[in-house]
Amino acid sequence: MTKGVLNRALERKECVTLIYLNKEGVISQRVITVLQLKERWFVAYCHSKRQRRVFKYENVLSLNQIKRTVS
């Protein structure tokens, strides 16, 4: 499921929210834009850190599409 959500976000150029467990065991919530998908990891622009980051699929705790609102 994780790869499917990320693939759709990449194709549609949409942001997603990510809850992630880093290598130190710290959990963070981020808004990301997916840039590249690989076999074991993916590259995304992290809007919280304002830079590109590499994320391992196995460390993703939760992933959700951001709902668009029509105004």
QUIURMO-V718489 format. One line per field, one symbol per residue. burial: I if it has 9 or more other C-alpha atoms within 8 Angstrom, else O. A space follows every 50 residues. Layout:
burial=???
This chain:
burial=OOOOIIIOIIOOOIIIIIIIIOOOOOOOOIIIIIIOIOOOIIIIIIIOOO OOOOIIIOIIOOIOIOOOOOO
